[in-house]
Amino acid sequence: MKGFFVWDLRNETEKYECYIKKCLDITPYHLAEYLMAEMQAEDGITKIFCYEEDGNFALVPQVIRKINTLPYMKGLGEELYDMVTPHEYGGIVSNTDDDSLKSKLLTGILNYCSNNNVIFQFIRLNPYLKEMPSLFGKSGYEVIHSREQVYVDLRNTEEKIVKDYKSNVRRNINKAKKEELEFGIADKNPDNMKIFQEMYQKAMEILDAKKFLYFNDEYFYWLMKCECSRLAFVRDKEGKVLAGSILLMGNHTVYYHLGCFDREYSLKRPMNYLMHSMILWGRKEGYRLFHLGGGSASLMQFKEGYSTTRISYHVAYRICDRDRYSDVCGRWKDRFPEYTGQTYYPLYRYNEA
């Protein structure tokens, strides 16, 4: 086979699985089981874009979203779409190191956008797919170094890992130990999932988080079915859950995906103990890296307490139809002039929540 192909993941999941199992650098965010879970929370259709030539191929999952469904865009005279990475990290994967196939894939995607009223693309690049920023840049995308993200090198000794913590983090961990908090990987059963989900939703409400950080029941249900997911809890000595996290497991990397704690018990330092325990658990399980990621200023301050090691994180975007994109942004700015100075991709989704 040769050429550019597109299919709906929901309709041809097995086809995608046949391709992805042959790829060299897959991440948990590329697995069909994770994408099926993420599909439950996306306001769009997850499609697989693939370029194949002489048995070699490159592919990338993307979500196509209808712009007209936004409450302030219902007056558009035609159906318009944008394209975004499924939460959280993306990037092209392949069964070969030949970057020419990846470039041909991006050309195919651009042609698809032109023929299907997709006016904007936005990609969150997995920081461990290190060739991606250069590849997208050479293909005409705007590539932005968003920020540094935090990770822990689990190949170090436990002593060296803990020594790299900030002093206040070590104090808080000792405080948690005195409170006799206990860490464990929990069964992914409905009762435990309900405990985590309720605690997580409450935490998002307190933080007044953006819409994309809220997830529905179906997302959590499907996420717990994924073989790549783990549910971690910290409990007090009476067995009450004080903090929890969902981890995603890659070939060599543990990704801190979601986390939360019960603020009523914050003085017991359950979140510090949870993060510390998950790091040591990942090391014991033989993983090489523990990826904490990035986030807001306060979240970064928390994560930076566990490691001085950083990795560059990039996003990429492309305006596929400048006239239509300018029209949509103009409509949005006329209605929400107070937000026009914000930096967001795409701008017209800034106040989607």
Number of C-alpha atoms within 10 A of each C-alpha: 10 11 13 20 15 15 16 16 22 16 10 12 16 12 12 20 15 10 15 21 14 15 19 12 18 20 23 21 24 22 19 21 21 23 24 18 19 21 21 19 19 19 13 19 18 24 19 19 22 27 25 19 12 8 9 17 25 28 27 21 27 25 22 21 19 17 22 17 15 13 9 15 15 12 11 14 8 10 13 20 19 22 24 21 20 24 19 12 18 24 27 26 24 25 18 16 14 12 15 11 20 26 18 19 24 25 16 19 21 20 13 17 21 13 9 13 17 26 23 22 24 20 24 20 23 20 21 16 15 15 13 23 22 11 18 23 14 12 15 13 21 15 20 14 11 13 15 17 19 22 25 22 18 24 13 13 12 14 8 12 20 18 13 18 18 15 13 11 20 19 14 18 23 16 18 21 15 10 15 14 23 19 22 15 15 14 14 18 12 12 10 16 20 15 16 26 18 11 20 23 17 16 17 15 11 10 9 10 13 13 11 12 13 13 16 12 13 13 18 20 17 17 24 21 15 19 13 19 21 20 21 23 28 25 18 18 11 8 10 12 21 26 29 30 23 22 20 23 21 19 13 14 22 27 22 19 16 14 20 23 24 16 17 8 13 13 11 22 23 32 26 25 24 27 23 19 19 21 27 16 17 19 22 12 10 12 19 18 21 24 24 23 21 20 14 8 9 9 11 16 12 17 22 22 17 25 18 14 13 17 15 14 22 19 24 22 21 21 20 20 14 12 10 16 20 13 12 19 16 15 16 20 16 10 12 13 10 9 14 17 9 9 9 11 17 18 18 22 13 15 12 12 8
